Every structure is written in C-alpha cells, then in structure tokens.
Amino acid sequence: MAGHHTRYTPDKGLTRRMVTTMFLIGLLYVVFIGVLVALLGRAWPVVLVIAGGMFIAQFWFSDKIAAFSMGAREVTPEQAPELHGAVDRLCALADMSKPKVAIAESDVPNAFATGRNQKNSMVCATTGLLRRLEPDELEGVLSHELSHVAHRDVAVMTIASFLGVLAGMMTRVALWGGFGRMGGRDNNNGAGLLLLLIPLVSALVYAISFLLTRVLSRYRELSADRAGALLTGRPSALGSALTKISGDMSRIPTKDLRQAEPYNAFFFVPAFSGESVAALFSSHPPLEKRLDQLGRISAQLGQ
C-alpha cells in the first residue's frame, strides 16, 4: 500500500493491519454478491450491472462530490502564496507531483485531500484552518493530507466503503418489493422469503462493512500522521495543530459541524465527535492515540 515513487515512509505493521482489513472487506464483497446471485435466480445479471455502474460512478465522482459539497475552490499561487508555498515544499520533500490546491470558506478548521491517484488529486484547507495555525503547524497538517494522496487512501477508502453503499441499495430495492417481480417466480412463498432474506443479509453486510471501513479509516489516519510527521521531521508541529483544531472543534456551533459530518472520512479531524458515539464508529483515532504516536516519533527522531 506504500506510496508509489514518493519518499513517504511505509509502515509495515500498519500496512499489515490495513491489508488484513481490506482482505476482510473483499471477502465480504464476494460473499454478498454470491448470496445475491443465489437468492435472485435469473435476475442476478441486472444486479451486477447496477452494482458495477454504481461502483464506477462512486469511484469517479466521490471526490468531486466531496470537494463540491465542501465548497472547495481552486486557488492560484498568487491568491494563496503561503498555502501554495507549503504544498510546494512538501511535494519537493516527498518527491511527488503537486496536487491542485483549494480553499473552502468555512470556520470549521479542517483540511482534506481527494483524488483517486496523484494525477487528479486536490488538497484543500478551510479558511478557519488557515487563520488559526502557525506556518509549521499548517505544514504538519498538509503533510498528513499529502500522505493520503501518496498512499492512494482516497481510492482505497472509496472501494472499501462502496460495499456499504451497495448493501444499502439492495435493502431499499428489496423493501420496495422489486425482487418478487424481478425473479419472475410464481410461488408467492418464495417471493415472500426473498423479501425477508435480502434486507436481512444486506443489513448484516452493511453493518459489518461499516465497522470494517471505520477500522481501516482509523489505521489510515494513524499512518498519515506518522508518514507526515516523519516527512517534515516535526511531529510536535502536527501534534500542536491537532490539539489546537480539536480544542476549537468543541467551540464551534453544532449545526455547522453537523453539515460537515457526512464528509468526515475525507477530513483531517472528524467534524462531529460526541463522546456518546463510541470509538468503534469513529472514522478517526482518538486524539490521545494520535498525540501518543507523534510523541513516540519525536523521541525516535531525537535519538
């Protein structure tokens, strides 16, 4: 999973855990499609075509949708010299091609990266982030985001989360009663059973894939923290940015945070992390865990 042709350092332990999680998600895909094919009889090609179409759409457009909904607009080096300067320095350090640079008008201090690969990637910072951070803290945050780009995290997370999208769709279709007619079977018992089985199987797959995707997301965040800190050689700057942003998050009106919530997977810090939502459901590791890892890296670099 390590970045191709960049100087971002791979992390073997983390990579192993990510590969394991990806394998389990893949296994779930195979089982789910297998069960659908078995249950649907003659209607299964329709399902595969719809699923394939949806997957391609999500893969190609999810980053554009995220960027659009966050109000990210591309900026030139003249419009945002500090932001461009930081991205230029980091790309030179990492030996990677420079992504598009964007700014989103929002007081929620955050940053995110999108793009399936390095060629069509974009890194975006909010005005709230740019206003609050010192130059070295901003560089720490951008280094984390560029690590996501280098490691193709957006593509990986899109593929991983698609299973949940598919399962959700199958549940809805089944509940609309489409399968009874699609299967073209005469016996009503069979249709009734299908209507019961498909939502159950889909709901189960959705739940498991949701949790696995969240686990994967947390590993990828830790991995990006680590790679970003090692690239800049200043884990403390990333740590202070994290602390500052997390502290500010708690003071921002909940409504603003809620609007940003659906795009958490793309974010540097989750926009809505009520303590009530168990760590299990979080797309990001807890702050203590991230700071703890950065502290260990600091110690390693100091030796």
C-alpha positions in Angstrom: 0.0 0.0 0.0 3.0 2.3 0.3 3.1 5.4 -1.9 4.4 4.9 -5.4 7.6 6.9 -6.2 7.4 9.1 -3.1 9.6 9.5 -0.1 6.8 8.9 2.4 7.9 6.1 4.6 6.0 2.9 4.6 4.8 1.5 8.0 4.9 -2.3 7.9 2.8 -3.0 11.0 0.1 -0.6 9.9 0.2 -1.8 6.3 -0.3 -5.4 7.5 -3.4 -4.4 9.6 -4.7 -2.4 6.6 -4.2 -5.3 4.2 -6.0 -7.6 6.6 -8.9 -5.3 7.0 -9.1 -4.8 3.2 -9.0 -8.6 2.7 -12.0 -9.0 5.1 -13.9 -6.3 3.2 -13.1 -8.1 -0.1 -14.2 -11.4 1.4 -17.5 -9.7 2.5 -18.0 -8.4 -1.1 -17.6 -11.9 -2.6 -19.9 -13.5 -0.1 -22.5 -10.7 -0.5 -22.5 -10.9 -4.3 -22.6 -14.8 -4.1 -25.6 -14.7 -1.8 -27.4 -12.2 -4.0 -26.8 -14.3 -7.1 -28.1 -17.4 -5.3 -31.2 -15.6 -4.0 -32.1 -13.8 -7.1 -32.1 -16.6 -9.6 -32.5 -15.2 -13.1 -32.4 -11.6 -12.0 -28.8 -11.6 -10.9 -27.2 -10.1 -14.1 -29.4 -7.0 -13.5 -28.0 -6.6 -10.0 -24.4 -7.0 -11.1 -24.8 -4.4 -13.9 -26.4 -1.9 -11.5 -23.7 -2.6 -8.8 -21.0 -2.2 -11.4 -22.4 1.1 -12.7 -22.8 2.5 -9.2 -19.2 1.4 -8.3 -17.8 3.2 -11.3 -19.8 6.3 -10.6 -18.7 6.4 -6.9 -15.1 5.7 -7.9 -15.0 8.5 -10.4 -17.2 11.1 -8.7 -17.0 10.7 -4.9 -14.0 13.0 -4.6 -15.6 15.7 -6.8 -18.9 15.4 -4.8 -16.9 15.8 -1.6 -15.0 18.8 -2.9 -18.1 20.4 -4.3 -20.2 19.9 -1.1 -17.4 21.4 1.0 -17.3 24.4 -1.2 -13.7 23.9 -2.2 -12.5 26.3 -4.9 -9.1 26.0 -6.5 -6.7 28.9 -5.8 -3.6 30.1 -7.7 -0.2 30.7 -6.1 -1.0 34.5 -6.3 -4.2 34.1 -4.4 -2.8 31.9 -1.7 1.0 32.2 -1.6 1.5 30.7 1.9 -0.6 27.6 1.2 1.0 27.0 -2.2 4.4 27.6 -0.8 3.8 24.9 1.9 2.5 22.4 -0.6 5.4 23.1 -3.0 7.9 22.5 -0.2 6.3 19.3 0.9 5.9 17.9 -2.6 9.6 18.6 -3.2 10.4 16.8 0.1 8.2 13.8 -0.8 9.3 13.8 -4.4 5.7 13.7 -5.6 3.7 15.6 -8.2 1.9 18.7 -6.9 -1.9 18.3 -6.4 -4.4 21.0 -7.1 -4.6 23.4 -4.2 -8.0 24.7 -2.9 -9.6 26.7 -0.1 -13.0 26.2 1.4 -14.8 29.1 3.1 -15.7 27.6 6.4 -14.9 28.5 10.0 -14.6 24.8 10.9 -10.7 24.4 11.0 -10.0 21.5 8.7 -8.2 20.1 5.7 -8.8 17.2 3.4 -7.4 15.6 0.3 -9.3 14.0 -2.5 -8.4 12.1 -5.7 -8.1 8.6 -6.9 -4.4 9.0 -7.7 -1.7 11.6 -7.7 -2.5 12.9 -11.1 -6.0 14.1 -10.3 -5.7 14.9 -6.6 -6.5 18.0 -4.7 -5.6 19.2 -1.2 -8.0 21.7 0.4 -7.7 23.8 3.6 -10.6 25.8 5.2 -10.3 29.5 5.9 -10.8 28.6 9.6 -7.7 26.4 9.5 -5.5 28.9 7.7 -6.5 31.6 10.2 -5.7 29.5 13.3 -2.5 27.7 12.5 1.2 28.8 12.6 3.1 28.1 9.4 4.8 24.9 10.8 1.5 23.6 12.1 -0.1 24.1 8.7 2.8 22.3 7.1 2.2 19.4 9.5 -1.5 19.2 8.6 -0.7 19.4 4.8 2.0 16.8 5.1 -0.7 14.4 6.7 -3.1 15.2 3.8 -0.4 14.7 1.1 0.4 11.4 2.7 -3.2 10.3 2.0 -2.6 11.2 -1.7 0.7 9.4 -1.9 -0.7 6.3 -0.4 -3.9 6.4 -2.6 -6.0 6.4 0.5 -9.0 8.1 -1.2 -9.2 5.3 -3.8 -8.8 2.6 -1.1 -11.5 4.2 1.2 -13.9 4.6 -1.8 -13.5 1.0 -2.7 -13.9 -0.1 0.9 -17.0 2.0 1.6 -18.7 1.0 -1.7 -19.8 -2.3 -0.1 -22.0 -0.4 2.4 -23.5 1.7 -0.4 -24.3 -1.5 -2.4 -25.8 -3.2 0.7 -27.9 -0.2 1.4 -29.2 -0.1 -2.1 -30.1 -3.8 -2.1 -32.0 -3.4 1.1 -34.0 -0.5 -0.4 -34.8 -2.3 -3.6 -35.9 -5.4 -1.8 -38.1 -3.4 0.5 -39.8 -1.8 -2.5 -40.7 -5.3 -3.5 -38.8 -5.2 -6.7 -37.3 -8.7 -6.3 -40.5 -10.6 -6.2 -41.3 -9.4 -9.7 -37.7 -9.4 -11.0 -37.2 -13.1 -10.0 -40.1 -14.0 -12.3 -41.2 -16.8 -9.9 -44.8 -17.8 -9.5 -44.8 -19.1 -5.9 -45.6 -16.3 -3.5 -43.8 -18.1 -0.6 -40.5 -17.9 -2.5 -41.0 -14.2 -3.1 -42.0 -13.5 0.5 -38.9 -15.3 1.7 -36.8 -13.3 -0.7 -38.3 -10.1 0.6 -37.3 -11.1 4.0 -33.8 -12.6 3.3 -32.3 -9.9 1.1 -32.9 -7.0 3.5 -31.6 -9.1 6.4 -28.4 -10.2 4.5 -27.9 -6.7 3.2 -28.3 -5.1 6.6 -25.8 -7.5 8.1 -23.3 -6.9 5.3 -23.9 -3.1 5.8 -23.2 -3.3 9.5 -20.0 -5.4 9.1 -18.7 -3.4 6.2 -19.4 -0.1 8.1 -17.3 -1.2 11.1 -14.5 -2.7 9.0 -14.4 0.5 6.9 -14.1 2.6 10.1 -11.3 0.4 11.4 -9.5 0.8 8.1 -10.1 4.6 8.2 -8.5 4.8 11.7 -5.4 2.9 10.6 -5.0 5.1 7.6 -5.3 8.3 9.7 -2.6 7.0 12.1 -0.5 6.0 9.0 -0.9 9.5 7.5 0.0 11.1 10.9 3.2 9.0 11.1 4.2 9.5 7.4 3.5 13.2 7.6 5.5 13.7 10.8 8.5 11.7 9.5 8.5 13.6 6.2 8.6 17.0 7.9 10.7 15.8 10.8 8.5 17.9 13.1 5.9 15.6 14.8 5.4 18.3 17.5 4.1 20.8 14.9 1.5 18.2 13.8 0.7 17.5 17.4 0.1 21.1 18.3 -2.1 21.6 15.2 -4.2 18.5 16.2 -4.6 19.8 19.7 -5.5 23.3 18.5 -8.0 22.0 16.0 -9.6 19.6 18.4 -9.9 22.2 21.0 -11.5 24.6 18.6 -13.9 22.0 17.3 -15.7 21.9 20.7 -16.4 25.6 20.5 -18.0 25.6 17.0 -21.8 25.6 16.8 -23.1 22.1 16.4 -25.1 23.0 13.3 -22.0 23.9 11.3 -20.3 20.7 12.4 -23.3 18.6 11.5 -23.4 20.0 8.0 -19.8 18.8 7.6 -20.4 15.5 9.2 -21.1 13.3 6.2 -17.6 14.1 4.8 -15.7 13.0 7.9 -13.8 10.3 6.1 -12.1 13.0 4.0 -11.2 15.2 6.9 -8.1 15.7 9.0 -10.1 15.8 12.2 -13.7 14.4 12.4 -16.2 17.2 12.5 -18.5 15.7 14.9 -17.1 13.5 17.7 -19.6 13.4 20.5 -18.4 11.2 23.3 -21.6 9.3 23.0 -20.6 8.0 19.6 -18.4 5.0 20.6 -14.8 4.9 19.3 -16.0 1.9 17.3 -17.9 4.1 15.0 -15.3 6.8 14.6 -13.5 7.4 11.3 -10.5 8.8 13.2 -8.5 7.5 16.1 -8.9 9.4 19.4 -6.7 12.5 19.9 -4.7 10.9 22.7 -3.7 8.0 20.5 -2.6 10.3 17.7 -0.6 12.5 20.1 0.9 9.4 21.7 2.1 8.1 18.4 3.6 11.6 17.5 5.3 11.7 20.9 7.0 8.3 20.2 8.1 9.6 16.7 9.5 12.7 18.4 11.5 10.5 20.7 12.8 8.3 17.9 13.8 11.4 15.8 15.5 12.9 18.9 17.8 9.8 19.3 
